[in-house]
Amino acid sequence: MKLLVTGGAGFIGSHAVLEFLLAGHDVLSLDNYSNSSPEALKRVAKLAGRAPEVLEGDLRDEALLLALMREKRFDAVVHFAGLKAVGESVEKPLIYVDNNIVGSAHLLKAMKDVGCKNLVFSSSCTVYGMPQKNPIGEDHPRSALNPYGRSKLVIEDMCFDLARSESGWHMALLRYFNPVGAHDSGDIGEDPRGIPNNLVPFVMQTAVGRHPHVNVWGKDYPTPDGTGIRDYIHVVDLAKAHLAAVERIASFNGAEPVNLGTGKGYSVLDVISAAGKAAGKDIPYKVGPRRAGDAPEVWGNPSLAAKKLGWTCEKGLGEMVADHWRWQKKNPEGYKAG
Ligand SMILES: NC(=O)c1ccc[n+]([C@@H]2O[C@H](COP(=O)([O-])OP(=O)(O)OC[C@H]3O[C@@H](n4cnc5c(N)ncnc54)[C@H](O)[C@@H]3O)[C@@H](O)[C@H]2O)c1
């Protein structure tokens, strides 16, 4: 298949582009590199033995998207591009409207214009808001806790509305839980700009001495060790789920959400301890107060993904942190040195 991948140089996008290339698909990555490096796709090309087409450009450039869709006639679009920092979205909500919502609207308009009606979209478990119960199924009520979450809700709603308005759309709205890890070569991985928002990159940067300790926000939750529990998913498993979604896109009738997680939760202290084992050293941490808006436990029910995609996670927490550590050790400053 001929695929347009938006945000192909990002953390999840680069791993997915690799799986698409290895499976024989042709890829064009459109990325403005606002949170990534072109180096990621150079390394993907080496690992795959062939290169994706690469275009530097912005989703908000409506004319560019239209021209690209008209010229290339893609079979499907895999839409990763977007901003994802919750704290930043609270401080600068309009940037999230512009980049995520307006950018996605341009993409959908360009797809509609050329009749390309196959889409795989990066949604998130954040659309479930504060969980009412675990594990979370796709029928759990949706709500937004912050502007980032709202951008995912609105984009999902645009997809639902569009699919209802005319027939022929096939849209997989993939709701990721917590993607971590890296390709087992250690050559591609997560390279967050500035201070990482997510636990695992922060823990790994602490292990290489970039931070004095990990902050554990709350140790008095009603969980076995008192720290928050999340459903972590290895990024290579996640990338393979995208391959399955692309190849089975015709089985999505209209816009359908699917959870992507392992269905198993790990606590913050489980992660710090597993990462310490992978790195061969104790990782220092300090317990602080709970953060407003953090749920005690969030883990998903992945059974629909197994049924719809014929896919299940293969990698557990040990491999997630071992692979993340290999990437971090080989690339202590991320792609900068590449
Ligand atoms: N990583 C997570 O924890 C997580 C969880 C749930 C959902 N998601 C979603 O998955 C997608 C990919 O996440 P990621 O972790 O790979 O993030 P990332 O920041 O590494 O990748 C996003 C990519 O999109 C590009 N981009 C951003 N805005 C753009 C624009 N306007 N035009 C062109 N390119 C643009 C960035 O440069 C980057 O390469 C995002 O939509 C994110 O919201 C991520």
The ligand as an SDF file (V2000), in Angstrom:
LIG
                    3D

 44 48  0  0  0  0  0  0  0  0999 V2000
    3.4960    9.0000   23.4520 N   0  0  0  0  0  0  0  0  0  0  0  0
    2.3860    8.9210   24.1410 C   0  0  0  0  0  0  0  0  0  0  0  0
    2.4230    8.7640   25.3650 O   0  0  0  0  0  0  0  0  0  0  0  0
    1.0370    8.9770   23.4560 C   0  0  0  0  0  0  0  0  0  0  0  0
   -0.0990    8.4390   24.1000 C   0  0  0  0  0  0  0  0  0  0  0  0
   -1.3350    8.5100   23.4550 C   0  0  0  0  0  0  0  0  0  0  0  0
   -1.4340    9.1220   22.2040 C   0  0  0  0  0  0  0  0  0  0  0  0
   -0.3300    9.6530   21.6210 N   0  0  0  0  0  0  0  0  0  0  0  0
   -0.4650   10.3270   20.3250 C   0  0  0  0  0  0  0  0  0  0  0  0
    0.3110    9.6480   19.3570 O   0  0  0  0  0  0  0  0  0  0  0  0
    0.8250   10.5650   18.3900 C   0  0  0  0  0  0  0  0  0  0  0  0
    2.3210   10.3730   18.2630 C   0  0  0  0  0  0  0  0  0  0  0  0
    2.9030   10.5510   19.5390 O   0  0  0  0  0  0  0  0  0  0  0  0
    4.4760   10.4690   19.7690 P   0  0  0  0  0  0  0  0  0  0  0  0
    4.6940   10.0240   21.1650 O   0  0  0  0  0  0  0  0  0  0  0  0
    5.1340    9.7550   18.6600 O   0  0  0  0  0  0  0  0  0  0  0  0
    4.8180   12.0310   19.7010 O   0  0  0  0  0  0  0  0  0  0  0  0
    6.0300   12.7770   18.9840 P   0  0  0  0  0  0  0  0  0  0  0  0
    5.9830   14.1860   19.4380 O   0  0  0  0  0  0  0  0  0  0  0  0
    7.2890   12.0270   19.1500 O   0  0  0  0  0  0  0  0  0  0  0  0
    5.5820   12.6870   17.4460 O   0  0  0  0  0  0  0  0  0  0  0  0
    4.6840   13.5830   16.8570 C   0  0  0  0  0  0  0  0  0  0  0  0
    5.3000   14.0500   15.5470 C   0  0  0  0  0  0  0  0  0  0  0  0
    4.4140   14.9550   14.9060 O   0  0  0  0  0  0  0  0  0  0  0  0
    5.1690   16.0560   14.4260 C   0  0  0  0  0  0  0  0  0  0  0  0
    4.2240   17.1960   14.3380 N   0  0  0  0  0  0  0  0  0  0  0  0
    3.6000   17.8320   15.3490 C   0  0  0  0  0  0  0  0  0  0  0  0
    2.7920   18.7950   14.8770 N   0  0  0  0  0  0  0  0  0  0  0  0
    2.9180   18.7690   13.5190 C   0  0  0  0  0  0  0  0  0  0  0  0
    2.3520   19.5240   12.4680 C   0  0  0  0  0  0  0  0  0  0  0  0
    1.5070   20.5310   12.6970 N   0  0  0  0  0  0  0  0  0  0  0  0
    2.7010   19.2280   11.2000 N   0  0  0  0  0  0  0  0  0  0  0  0
    3.5740   18.2350   10.9380 C   0  0  0  0  0  0  0  0  0  0  0  0
    4.1520   17.4910   11.8970 N   0  0  0  0  0  0  0  0  0  0  0  0
    3.8270   17.7580   13.1820 C   0  0  0  0  0  0  0  0  0  0  0  0
    6.2900   16.2340   15.4280 C   0  0  0  0  0  0  0  0  0  0  0  0
    7.4050   16.9250   14.9010 O   0  0  0  0  0  0  0  0  0  0  0  0
    6.6210   14.7790   15.7560 C   0  0  0  0  0  0  0  0  0  0  0  0
    7.5750   14.2470   14.8550 O   0  0  0  0  0  0  0  0  0  0  0  0
    0.4130   11.9610   18.8710 C   0  0  0  0  0  0  0  0  0  0  0  0
   -0.7430   12.3430   18.1660 O   0  0  0  0  0  0  0  0  0  0  0  0
    0.0900   11.7460   20.3380 C   0  0  0  0  0  0  0  0  0  0  0  0
   -0.8660   12.6610   20.8100 O   0  0  0  0  0  0  0  0  0  0  0  0
    0.9070    9.5750   22.2070 C   0  0  0  0  0  0  0  0  0  0  0  0
  1  2  1  0
  2  3  2  0
  2  4  1  0
  4  5  1  0
  4 44  2  0
  5  6  2  0
  6  7  1  0
  7  8  2  0
  8  9  1  0
  8 44  1  0
  9 10  1  0
  9 42  1  0
 10 11  1  0
 11 12  1  0
 11 40  1  0
 12 13  1  0
 13 14  1  0
 14 15  2  0
 14 16  1  0
 14 17  1  0
 17 18  1  0
 18 19  2  0
 18 20  1  0
 18 21  1  0
 21 22  1  0
 22 23  1  0
 23 24  1  0
 23 38  1  0
 24 25  1  0
 25 26  1  0
 25 36  1  0
 26 27  1  0
 26 35  1  0
 27 28  2  0
 28 29  1  0
 29 30  1  0
 29 35  2  0
 30 31  1  0
 30 32  2  0
 32 33  1  0
 33 34  2  0
 34 35  1  0
 36 37  1  0
 36 38  1  0
 38 39  1  0
 40 41  1  0
 40 42  1  0
 42 43  1  0
M  CHG  2   8   1  16  -1
M  END
$$$$
